[in-house]
Amino acid sequence: MWKVVFVVNSEKKAEKIKEELEKEYIFPKIVPSGNSIQVLVEETDLQDADEIIRGILS
């Protein structure tokens, strides 16, 4: 099951997150949603993806 792990407001940020997750063998879906973009991952990857994204943002 896919879960939203992060929501961003630019395609550039979404692509950066996607690239970093793929380096760790997590393959997200990027889904436009109104004025934002959702980054979704498999439920089993949720915790790891969250840690990776927090590292990117800090």
CHARMM-style PDB file with segment names, atoms N, HN, CA, C and O in Angstrom:
ATOM      1  N   MET     1       0.839  -1.165   0.000  1.00  0.00      PROA
ATOM      2  CA  MET     1       0.000   0.000   0.000  1.00  0.00      PROA
ATOM      3  C   MET     1       0.895   1.243   0.000  1.00  0.00      PROA
ATOM      4  O   MET     1       1.885   1.298   0.729  1.00  0.00      PROA
ATOM      5  N   TRP     2       0.550   2.221  -0.804  1.00  0.00      PROA
ATOM      6  HN  TRP     2      -0.254   2.177  -1.396  1.00  0.00      PROA
ATOM      7  CA  TRP     2       1.313   3.457  -0.921  1.00  0.00      PROA
ATOM      8  C   TRP     2       0.859   4.461   0.130  1.00  0.00      PROA
ATOM      9  O   TRP     2      -0.333   4.600   0.402  1.00  0.00      PROA
ATOM     10  N   LYS     3       1.829   5.158   0.716  1.00  0.00      PROA
ATOM     11  HN  LYS     3       2.798   5.046   0.494  1.00  0.00      PROA
ATOM     12  CA  LYS     3       1.555   6.172   1.739  1.00  0.00      PROA
ATOM     13  C   LYS     3       2.269   7.471   1.367  1.00  0.00      PROA
ATOM     14  O   LYS     3       3.369   7.447   0.815  1.00  0.00      PROA
ATOM     15  N   VAL     4       1.642   8.593   1.671  1.00  0.00      PROA
ATOM     16  HN  VAL     4       0.748   8.613   2.119  1.00  0.00      PROA
ATOM     17  CA  VAL     4       2.274   9.896   1.454  1.00  0.00      PROA
ATOM     18  C   VAL     4       3.323  10.088   2.536  1.00  0.00      PROA
ATOM     19  O   VAL     4       3.016  10.037   3.727  1.00  0.00      PROA
ATOM     20  N   VAL     5       4.564  10.309   2.115  1.00  0.00      PROA
ATOM     21  HN  VAL     5       4.813  10.351   1.147  1.00  0.00      PROA
ATOM     22  CA  VAL     5       5.639  10.517   3.077  1.00  0.00      PROA
ATOM     23  C   VAL     5       5.996  12.002   3.173  1.00  0.00      PROA
ATOM     24  O   VAL     5       6.535  12.450   4.186  1.00  0.00      PROA
ATOM     25  N   PHE     6       5.694  12.769   2.109  1.00  0.00      PROA
ATOM     26  HN  PHE     6       5.256  12.405   1.287  1.00  0.00      PROA
ATOM     27  CA  PHE     6       6.041  14.184   2.132  1.00  0.00      PROA
ATOM     28  C   PHE     6       5.248  14.908   1.059  1.00  0.00      PROA
ATOM     29  O   PHE     6       4.882  14.321   0.041  1.00  0.00      PROA
ATOM     30  N   VAL     7       4.985  16.190   1.293  1.00  0.00      PROA
ATOM     31  HN  VAL     7       5.282  16.667   2.120  1.00  0.00      PROA
ATOM     32  CA  VAL     7       4.303  17.038   0.319  1.00  0.00      PROA
ATOM     33  C   VAL     7       5.177  18.260   0.094  1.00  0.00      PROA
ATOM     34  O   VAL     7       5.598  18.915   1.047  1.00  0.00      PROA
ATOM     35  N   VAL     8       5.450  18.566  -1.178  1.00  0.00      PROA
ATOM     36  HN  VAL     8       5.108  18.033  -1.952  1.00  0.00      PROA
ATOM     37  CA  VAL     8       6.274  19.720  -1.532  1.00  0.00      PROA
ATOM     38  C   VAL     8       5.500  20.627  -2.480  1.00  0.00      PROA
ATOM     39  O   VAL     8       4.463  20.247  -3.022  1.00  0.00      PROA
ATOM     40  N   ASN     9       6.028  21.833  -2.668  1.00  0.00      PROA
ATOM     41  HN  ASN     9       6.871  22.142  -2.228  1.00  0.00      PROA
ATOM     42  CA  ASN     9       5.333  22.774  -3.543  1.00  0.00      PROA
ATOM     43  C   ASN     9       6.081  23.047  -4.841  1.00  0.00      PROA
ATOM     44  O   ASN     9       5.691  23.932  -5.602  1.00  0.00      PROA
ATOM     45  N   SER    10       7.160  22.293  -5.108  1.00  0.00      PROA
ATOM     46  HN  SER    10       7.476  21.574  -4.490  1.00  0.00      PROA
ATOM     47  CA  SER    10       7.857  22.490  -6.381  1.00  0.00      PROA
ATOM     48  C   SER    10       8.325  21.152  -6.937  1.00  0.00      PROA
ATOM     49  O   SER    10       8.674  20.232  -6.198  1.00  0.00      PROA
ATOM     50  N   GLU    11       8.320  21.077  -8.248  1.00  0.00      PROA
ATOM     51  HN  GLU    11       8.036  21.824  -8.848  1.00  0.00      PROA
ATOM     52  CA  GLU    11       8.748  19.857  -8.926  1.00  0.00      PROA
ATOM     53  C   GLU    11      10.242  19.602  -8.689  1.00  0.00      PROA
ATOM     54  O   GLU    11      10.673  18.453  -8.601  1.00  0.00      PROA
ATOM     55  N   LYS    12      11.012  20.662  -8.588  1.00  0.00      PROA
ATOM     56  HN  LYS    12      10.661  21.596  -8.659  1.00  0.00      PROA
ATOM     57  CA  LYS    12      12.453  20.532  -8.351  1.00  0.00      PROA
ATOM     58  C   LYS    12      12.728  19.841  -7.009  1.00  0.00      PROA
ATOM     59  O   LYS    12      13.585  18.960  -6.932  1.00  0.00      PROA
ATOM     60  N   LYS    13      12.009  20.233  -5.957  1.00  0.00      PROA
ATOM     61  HN  LYS    13      11.312  20.948  -6.019  1.00  0.00      PROA
ATOM     62  CA  LYS    13      12.171  19.596  -4.641  1.00  0.00      PROA
ATOM     63  C   LYS    13      11.735  18.138  -4.690  1.00  0.00      PROA
ATOM     64  O   LYS    13      12.384  17.269  -4.109  1.00  0.00      PROA
ATOM     65  N   ALA    14      10.639  17.876  -5.382  1.00  0.00      PROA
ATOM     66  HN  ALA    14      10.111  18.583  -5.853  1.00  0.00      PROA
ATOM     67  CA  ALA    14      10.137  16.507  -5.494  1.00  0.00      PROA
ATOM     68  C   ALA    14      11.162  15.612  -6.196  1.00  0.00      PROA
ATOM     69  O   ALA    14      11.382  14.474  -5.780  1.00  0.00      PROA
ATOM     70  N   GLU    15      11.782  16.121  -7.248  1.00  0.00      PROA
ATOM     71  HN  GLU    15      11.603  17.045  -7.586  1.00  0.00      PROA
ATOM     72  CA  GLU    15      12.785  15.350  -7.973  1.00  0.00      PROA
ATOM     73  C   GLU    15      14.022  15.097  -7.123  1.00  0.00      PROA
ATOM     74  O   GLU    15      14.599  14.011  -7.184  1.00  0.00      PROA
ATOM     75  N   LYS    16      14.440  16.083  -6.328  1.00  0.00      PROA
ATOM     76  HN  LYS    16      13.971  16.965  -6.278  1.00  0.00      PROA
ATOM     77  CA  LYS    16      15.587  15.921  -5.434  1.00  0.00      PROA
ATOM     78  C   LYS    16      15.315  14.807  -4.420  1.00  0.00      PROA
ATOM     79  O   LYS    16      16.162  13.943  -4.193  1.00  0.00      PROA
ATOM     80  N   ILE    17      14.126  14.836  -3.817  1.00  0.00      PROA
ATOM     81  HN  ILE    17      13.438  15.538  -4.002  1.00  0.00      PROA
ATOM     82  CA  ILE    17      13.743  13.808  -2.848  1.00  0.00      PROA
ATOM     83  C   ILE    17      13.705  12.443  -3.530  1.00  0.00      PROA
ATOM     84  O   ILE    17      14.201  11.458  -2.982  1.00  0.00      PROA
ATOM     85  N   LYS    18      13.126  12.385  -4.706  1.00  0.00      PROA
ATOM     86  HN  LYS    18      12.723  13.185  -5.152  1.00  0.00      PROA
ATOM     87  CA  LYS    18      13.038  11.121  -5.456  1.00  0.00      PROA
ATOM     88  C   LYS    18      14.433  10.554  -5.713  1.00  0.00      PROA
ATOM     89  O   LYS    18      14.670   9.365  -5.499  1.00  0.00      PROA
ATOM     90  N   GLU    19      15.355  11.400  -6.170  1.00  0.00      PROA
ATOM     91  HN  GLU    19      15.163  12.365  -6.344  1.00  0.00      PROA
ATOM     92  CA  GLU    19      16.719  10.952  -6.457  1.00  0.00      PROA
ATOM     93  C   GLU    19      17.405  10.402  -5.205  1.00  0.00      PROA
ATOM     94  O   GLU    19      18.059   9.360  -5.259  1.00  0.00      PROA
ATOM     95  N   GLU    20      17.255  11.099  -4.090  1.00  0.00      PROA
ATOM     96  HN  GLU    20      16.723  11.945  -4.046  1.00  0.00      PROA
ATOM     97  CA  GLU    20      17.897  10.654  -2.845  1.00  0.00      PROA
ATOM     98  C   GLU    20      17.302   9.338  -2.344  1.00  0.00      PROA
ATOM     99  O   GLU    20      18.031   8.474  -1.857  1.00  0.00      PROA
ATOM    100  N   LEU    21      15.997   9.186  -2.461  1.00  0.00      PROA
ATOM    101  HN  LEU    21      15.405   9.889  -2.856  1.00  0.00      PROA
ATOM    102  CA  LEU    21      15.355   7.940  -2.043  1.00  0.00      PROA
ATOM    103  C   LEU    21      15.800   6.780  -2.933  1.00  0.00      PROA
ATOM    104  O   LEU    21      16.044   5.677  -2.443  1.00  0.00      PROA
ATOM    105  N   GLU    22      15.905   7.028  -4.231  1.00  0.00      PROA
ATOM    106  HN  GLU    22      15.707   7.924  -4.629  1.00  0.00      PROA
ATOM    107  CA  GLU    22      16.307   5.967  -5.152  1.00  0.00      PROA
ATOM    108  C   GLU    22      17.737   5.501  -4.882  1.00  0.00      PROA
ATOM    109  O   GLU    22      18.061   4.340  -5.130  1.00  0.00      PROA
ATOM    110  N   LYS    23      18.591   6.384  -4.382  1.00  0.00      PROA
ATOM    111  HN  LYS    23      18.328   7.327  -4.181  1.00  0.00      PROA
ATOM    112  CA  LYS    23      19.951   5.988  -4.015  1.00  0.00      PROA
ATOM    113  C   LYS    23      19.934   4.921  -2.922  1.00  0.00      PROA
ATOM    114  O   LYS    23      20.859   4.115  -2.817  1.00  0.00      PROA
ATOM    115  N   GLU    24      18.875   4.922  -2.109  1.00  0.00      PROA
ATOM    116  HN  GLU    24      18.124   5.576  -2.194  1.00  0.00      PROA
ATOM    117  CA  GLU    24      18.720   3.951  -1.015  1.00  0.00      PROA
ATOM    118  C   GLU    24      17.747   2.829  -1.390  1.00  0.00      PROA
ATOM    119  O   GLU    24      17.243   2.113  -0.524  1.00  0.00      PROA
ATOM    120  N   TYR    25      17.494   2.690  -2.684  1.00  0.00      PROA
ATOM    121  HN  TYR    25      17.903   3.272  -3.387  1.00  0.00      PROA
ATOM    122  CA  TYR    25      16.621   1.633  -3.209  1.00  0.00      PROA
ATOM    123  C   TYR    25      15.179   1.736  -2.718  1.00  0.00      PROA
ATOM    124  O   TYR    25      14.499   0.731  -2.512  1.00  0.00      PROA
ATOM    125  N   ILE    26      14.741   2.957  -2.540  1.00  0.00      PROA
ATOM    126  HN  ILE    26      15.294   3.773  -2.708  1.00  0.00      PROA
ATOM    127  CA  ILE    26      13.327   3.233  -2.263  1.00  0.00      PROA
ATOM    128  C   ILE    26      12.818   3.969  -3.501  1.00  0.00      PROA
ATOM    129  O   ILE    26      13.361   5.008  -3.876  1.00  0.00      PROA
ATOM    130  N   PHE    27      11.783   3.435  -4.129  1.00  0.00      PROA
ATOM    131  HN  PHE    27      11.341   2.591  -3.824  1.00  0.00      PROA
ATOM    132  CA  PHE    27      11.322   3.965  -5.398  1.00  0.00      PROA
ATOM    133  C   PHE    27       9.947   4.612  -5.232  1.00  0.00      PROA
ATOM    134  O   PHE    27       8.922   3.932  -5.278  1.00  0.00      PROA
ATOM    135  N   PRO    28       9.935   5.937  -5.040  1.00  0.00      PROA
ATOM    136  CA  PRO    28       8.695   6.647  -4.763  1.00  0.00      PROA
ATOM    137  C   PRO    28       7.873   6.936  -6.019  1.00  0.00      PROA
ATOM    138  O   PRO    28       8.366   6.868  -7.145  1.00  0.00      PROA
ATOM    139  N   LYS    29       6.613   7.256  -5.782  1.00  0.00      PROA
ATOM    140  HN  LYS    29       6.213   7.311  -4.867  1.00  0.00      PROA
ATOM    141  CA  LYS    29       5.734   7.801  -6.806  1.00  0.00      PROA
ATOM    142  C   LYS    29       5.633   9.293  -6.527  1.00  0.00      PROA
ATOM    143  O   LYS    29       5.547   9.708  -5.372  1.00  0.00      PROA
ATOM    144  N   ILE    30       5.643  10.094  -7.577  1.00  0.00      PROA
ATOM    145  HN  ILE    30       5.713   9.757  -8.516  1.00  0.00      PROA
ATOM    146  CA  ILE    30       5.472  11.534  -7.464  1.00  0.00      PROA
ATOM    147  C   ILE    30       4.111  11.850  -8.083  1.00  0.00      PROA
ATOM    148  O   ILE    30       3.881  11.578  -9.261  1.00  0.00      PROA
ATOM    149  N   VAL    31       3.205  12.427  -7.279  1.00  0.00      PROA
ATOM    150  HN  VAL    31       3.391  12.647  -6.321  1.00  0.00      PROA
ATOM    151  CA  VAL    31       1.836  12.639  -7.719  1.00  0.00      PROA
ATOM    152  C   VAL    31       1.423  14.099  -7.515  1.00  0.00      PROA
ATOM    153  O   VAL    31       1.392  14.577  -6.381  1.00  0.00      PROA
ATOM    154  N   PRO    32       1.105  14.816  -8.610  1.00  0.00      PROA
ATOM    155  CA  PRO    32       0.596  16.183  -8.457  1.00  0.00      PROA
ATOM    156  C   PRO    32      -0.746  16.165  -7.731  1.00  0.00      PROA
ATOM    157  O   PRO    32      -1.578  15.285  -7.955  1.00  0.00      PROA
ATOM    158  N   SER    33      -0.941  17.149  -6.860  1.00  0.00      PROA
ATOM    159  HN  SER    33      -0.265  17.863  -6.678  1.00  0.00      PROA
ATOM    160  CA  SER    33      -2.189  17.238  -6.101  1.00  0.00      PROA
ATOM    161  C   SER    33      -2.510  18.718  -5.882  1.00  0.00      PROA
ATOM    162  O   SER    33      -2.048  19.327  -4.917  1.00  0.00      PROA
ATOM    163  N   GLY    34      -3.294  19.276  -6.775  1.00  0.00      PROA
ATOM    164  HN  GLY    34      -3.669  18.781  -7.559  1.00  0.00      PROA
ATOM    165  CA  GLY    34      -3.598  20.705  -6.670  1.00  0.00      PROA
ATOM    166  C   GLY    34      -2.344  21.525  -6.911  1.00  0.00      PROA
ATOM    167  O   GLY    34      -1.686  21.369  -7.939  1.00  0.00      PROA
ATOM    168  N   ASN    35      -2.009  22.400  -5.969  1.00  0.00      PROA
ATOM    169  HN  ASN    35      -2.544  22.527  -5.133  1.00  0.00      PROA
ATOM    170  CA  ASN    35      -0.815  23.238  -6.085  1.00  0.00      PROA
ATOM    171  C   ASN    35       0.415  22.604  -5.467  1.00  0.00      PROA
ATOM    172  O   ASN    35       1.459  23.250  -5.378  1.00  0.00      PROA
ATOM    173  N   SER    36       0.316  21.357  -5.038  1.00  0.00      PROA
ATOM    174  HN  SER    36      -0.533  20.833  -5.110  1.00  0.00      PROA
ATOM    175  CA  SER    36       1.445  20.691  -4.399  1.00  0.00      PROA
ATOM    176  C   SER    36       1.737  19.363  -5.096  1.00  0.00      PROA
ATOM    177  O   SER    36       1.017  18.933  -5.998  1.00  0.00      PROA
ATOM    178  N   ILE    37       2.809  18.738  -4.648  1.00  0.00      PROA
ATOM    179  HN  ILE    37       3.394  19.087  -3.916  1.00  0.00      PROA
ATOM    180  CA  ILE    37       3.213  17.446  -5.192  1.00  0.00      PROA
ATOM    181  C   ILE    37       3.421  16.496  -4.018  1.00  0.00      PROA
ATOM    182  O   ILE    37       4.148  16.806  -3.075  1.00  0.00      PROA
ATOM    183  N   GLN    38       2.779  15.348  -4.089  1.00  0.00      PROA
ATOM    184  HN  GLN    38       2.189  15.096  -4.855  1.00  0.00      PROA
ATOM    185  CA  GLN    38       2.918  14.341  -3.037  1.00  0.00      PROA
ATOM    186  C   GLN    38       3.999  13.340  -3.412  1.00  0.00      PROA
ATOM    187  O   GLN    38       4.106  12.916  -4.563  1.00  0.00      PROA
ATOM    188  N   VAL    39       4.799  12.969  -2.414  1.00  0.00      PROA
ATOM    189  HN  VAL    39       4.712  13.313  -1.479  1.00  0.00      PROA
ATOM    190  CA  VAL    39       5.799  11.922  -2.578  1.00  0.00      PROA
ATOM    191  C   VAL    39       5.272  10.711  -1.822  1.00  0.00      PROA
ATOM    192  O   VAL    39       5.099  10.760  -0.605  1.00  0.00      PROA
ATOM    193  N   LEU    40       5.019   9.630  -2.541  1.00  0.00      PROA
ATOM    194  HN  LEU    40       5.159   9.590  -3.531  1.00  0.00      PROA
ATOM    195  CA  LEU    40       4.472   8.420  -1.944  1.00  0.00      PROA
ATOM    196  C   LEU    40       5.497   7.298  -1.985  1.00  0.00      PROA
ATOM    197  O   LEU    40       6.262   7.175  -2.942  1.00  0.00      PROA
ATOM    198  N   VAL    41       5.503   6.483  -0.938  1.00  0.00      PROA
ATOM    199  HN  VAL    41       4.881   6.583  -0.161  1.00  0.00      PROA
ATOM    200  CA  VAL    41       6.364   5.298  -0.892  1.00  0.00      PROA
ATOM    201  C   VAL    41       5.538   4.119  -0.397  1.00  0.00      PROA
ATOM    202  O   VAL    41       4.463   4.281   0.180  1.00  0.00      PROA
ATOM    203  N   GLU    42       6.074   2.936  -0.639  1.00  0.00      PROA
ATOM    204  HN  GLU    42       6.948   2.805  -1.107  1.00  0.00      PROA
ATOM    205  CA  GLU    42       5.427   1.737  -0.103  1.00  0.00      PROA
ATOM    206  C   GLU    42       5.420   1.825   1.424  1.00  0.00      PROA
ATOM    207  O   GLU    42       6.356   2.352   2.026  1.00  0.00      PROA
ATOM    208  N   GLU    43       4.386   1.318   2.027  1.00  0.00      PROA
ATOM    209  HN  GLU    43       3.626   0.890   1.538  1.00  0.00      PROA
ATOM    210  CA  GLU    43       4.231   1.379   3.482  1.00  0.00      PROA
ATOM    211  C   GLU    43       5.444   0.788   4.211  1.00  0.00      PROA
ATOM    212  O   GLU    43       5.833   1.282   5.269  1.00  0.00      PROA
ATOM    213  N   THR    44       6.031  -0.251   3.653  1.00  0.00      PROA
ATOM    214  HN  THR    44       5.715  -0.651   2.793  1.00  0.00      PROA
ATOM    215  CA  THR    44       7.191  -0.893   4.290  1.00  0.00      PROA
ATOM    216  C   THR    44       8.432  -0.002   4.283  1.00  0.00      PROA
ATOM    217  O   THR    44       9.344  -0.208   5.084  1.00  0.00      PROA
ATOM    218  N   ASP    45       8.477   0.981   3.393  1.00  0.00      PROA
ATOM    219  HN  ASP    45       7.736   1.149   2.742  1.00  0.00      PROA
ATOM    220  CA  ASP    45       9.620   1.900   3.290  1.00  0.00      PROA
ATOM    221  C   ASP    45       9.374   3.234   3.995  1.00  0.00      PROA
ATOM    222  O   ASP    45      10.235   4.112   3.965  1.00  0.00      PROA
ATOM    223  N   LEU    46       8.235   3.392   4.613  1.00  0.00      PROA
ATOM    224  HN  LEU    46       7.535   2.678   4.637  1.00  0.00      PROA
ATOM    225  CA  LEU    46       7.826   4.683   5.158  1.00  0.00      PROA
ATOM    226  C   LEU    46       8.816   5.247   6.172  1.00  0.00      PROA
ATOM    227  O   LEU    46       9.209   6.409   6.064  1.00  0.00      PROA
ATOM    228  N   GLN    47       9.219   4.460   7.137  1.00  0.00      PROA
ATOM    229  HN  GLN    47       8.899   3.516   7.225  1.00  0.00      PROA
ATOM    230  CA  GLN    47      10.114   4.957   8.185  1.00  0.00      PROA
ATOM    231  C   GLN    47      11.484   5.329   7.605  1.00  0.00      PROA
ATOM    232  O   GLN    47      12.025   6.386   7.930  1.00  0.00      PROA
ATOM    233  N   ASP    48      12.042   4.477   6.758  1.00  0.00      PROA
ATOM    234  HN  ASP    48      11.603   3.618   6.493  1.00  0.00      PROA
ATOM    235  CA  ASP    48      13.343   4.775   6.150  1.00  0.00      PROA
ATOM    236  C   ASP    48      13.261   6.023   5.279  1.00  0.00      PROA
ATOM    237  O   ASP    48      14.157   6.867   5.315  1.00  0.00      PROA
ATOM    238  N   ALA    49      12.198   6.142   4.503  1.00  0.00      PROA
ATOM    239  HN  ALA    49      11.470   5.457   4.475  1.00  0.00      PROA
ATOM    240  CA  ALA    49      12.030   7.308   3.633  1.00  0.00      PROA
ATOM    241  C   ALA    49      11.931   8.583   4.458  1.00  0.00      PROA
ATOM    242  O   ALA    49      12.504   9.608   4.090  1.00  0.00      PROA
ATOM    243  N   ASP    50      11.213   8.526   5.561  1.00  0.00      PROA
ATOM    244  HN  ASP    50      10.748   7.694   5.860  1.00  0.00      PROA
ATOM    245  CA  ASP    50      11.071   9.687   6.433  1.00  0.00      PROA
ATOM    246  C   ASP    50      12.434  10.134   6.965  1.00  0.00      PROA
ATOM    247  O   ASP    50      12.731  11.328   6.988  1.00  0.00      PROA
ATOM    248  N   GLU    51      13.256   9.181   7.390  1.00  0.00      PROA
ATOM    249  HN  GLU    51      13.015   8.211   7.371  1.00  0.00      PROA
ATOM    250  CA  GLU    51      14.593   9.512   7.900  1.00  0.00      PROA
ATOM    251  C   GLU    51      15.467  10.132   6.811  1.00  0.00      PROA
ATOM    252  O   GLU    51      16.199  11.086   7.074  1.00  0.00      PROA
ATOM    253  N   ILE    52      15.397   9.604   5.609  1.00  0.00      PROA
ATOM    254  HN  ILE    52      14.802   8.829   5.395  1.00  0.00      PROA
ATOM    255  CA  ILE    52      16.182  10.127   4.496  1.00  0.00      PROA
ATOM    256  C   ILE    52      15.748  11.548   4.166  1.00  0.00      PROA
ATOM    257  O   ILE    52      16.588  12.422   3.954  1.00  0.00      PROA
ATOM    258  N   ILE    53      14.450  11.778   4.122  1.00  0.00      PROA
ATOM    259  HN  ILE    53      13.768  11.068   4.294  1.00  0.00      PROA
ATOM    260  CA  ILE    53      13.939  13.109   3.791  1.00  0.00      PROA
ATOM    261  C   ILE    53      14.322  14.113   4.891  1.00  0.00      PROA
ATOM    262  O   ILE    53      14.691  15.248   4.591  1.00  0.00      PROA
ATOM    263  N   ARG    54      14.236  13.707   6.128  1.00  0.00      PROA
ATOM    264  HN  ARG    54      13.935  12.785   6.372  1.00  0.00      PROA
ATOM    265  CA  ARG    54      14.650  14.604   7.229  1.00  0.00      PROA
ATOM    266  C   ARG    54      16.126  14.979   7.084  1.00  0.00      PROA
ATOM    267  O   ARG    54      16.511  16.117   7.353  1.00  0.00      PROA
ATOM    268  N   GLY    55      16.945  14.021   6.659  1.00  0.00      PROA
ATOM    269  HN  GLY    55      16.631  13.097   6.441  1.00  0.00      PROA
ATOM    270  CA  GLY    55      18.359  14.298   6.435  1.00  0.00      PROA
ATOM    271  C   GLY    55      18.588  15.283   5.309  1.00  0.00      PROA
ATOM    272  O   GLY    55      19.482  16.124   5.392  1.00  0.00      PROA
ATOM    273  N   ILE    56      17.788  15.189   4.255  1.00  0.00      PROA
ATOM    274  HN  ILE    56      17.061  14.505   4.188  1.00  0.00      PROA
ATOM    275  CA  ILE    56      17.888  16.110   3.127  1.00  0.00      PROA
ATOM    276  C   ILE    56      17.543  17.530   3.559  1.00  0.00      PROA
ATOM    277  O   ILE    56      18.193  18.490   3.144  1.00  0.00      PROA
ATOM    278  N   LEU    57      16.522  17.653   4.390  1.00  0.00      PROA
ATOM    279  HN  LEU    57      15.995  16.873   4.726  1.00  0.00      PROA
ATOM    280  CA  LEU    57      15.995  18.967   4.771  1.00  0.00      PROA
ATOM    281  C   LEU    57      16.784  19.647   5.865  1.00  0.00      PROA
ATOM    282  O   LEU    57      16.657  20.856   6.054  1.00  0.00      PROA
ATOM    283  N   SER    58      17.599  18.897   6.593  1.00  0.00      PROA
ATOM    284  HN  SER    58      17.702  17.914   6.440  1.00  0.00      PROA
ATOM    285  CA  SER    58      18.326  19.523   7.713  1.00  0.00      PROA
ATOM    286  C   SER    58      19.633  20.163   7.276  1.00  0.00      PROA
ATOM    287  OT1 SER    58      20.351  20.726   8.102  1.00  0.00      PROA
TER     288      SER     58
END
